[in-house]
Amino acid sequence: MNKLDIDIVDSYEVPSCSTCIHYLGESKCKAFKDNIPFDIIYGLNDHINPFKGDNGIQYEKDEKLIENK
């Protein structure tokens, strides 16, 4: 699967960190500068709602990445 695609799990879209405008790479992002929590990085939580420690920043799709895939 292309890392820029939205993952499909049992017909449910799970936002992928790599498609978020806040993703910095290497399991880090603007919301979680030390490390993205396990539940989010492995797709158990889609992070479209607040998550403890996210500094008020949630998943936002990076349209530029999606358009250029």
N, C-alpha and C positions, 0 to 999 in steps of 0.2 A: 504494500500500500504506500502511496506517495505520502510523505510526512506533512505535506501542505493540505491534504484533504481532511474533511471532517470525517471522523470515524463513525461507522454505522454499526451499532451493536443491537441485535434483535429488533431492527426497524426503529431504533431510537437514535437520534443524532447526539453525539457526545462531543462537545467542543474540544479540540486538541490544543494543548498549550502552544504548539508551534504555529498555530494560526491566529494567535492573540496579539494585539498591538502592544501589549505590555511585556511579552516574552523577551528575555534577554539572552537566552541560550543556557546550556549547561545546568538545567533544572533551576534556573533563577528567573525572576521577573520583577517588575516594579512593585507588585503586591507582596511578594515573598523574596526579598533580596538574599537571604541566606540559603534557603532551599524551598522549593515548592513542596507542600505537603503530599505525602504518598497518595491519599485519596484523590487528589486533583491530578497529579502528574500521571497516574495510572488509570484515569477516567472513571473512578468510582464516584466522583463528585464533579459535576460539570462547571462549577464555579460561576454560574450566572447569577447566583444570590450571594450575599455576604457570607464569608467564612472566617472563623476566628483567626485573627492575626493578619488579615489581608489589607490592612491600612485603608479600608474604604474603596479598594480597587478590585473590580471583578472582570471576568472574561469579556473582551470586546473583539469581535472578528476583524482581522486586518484585511480589508477588502483588496488592497494592493497585492498581497500575497496570493489571494484566491484568484484574482484576475490574471496573474502572471504564471500560473502553474502549467 
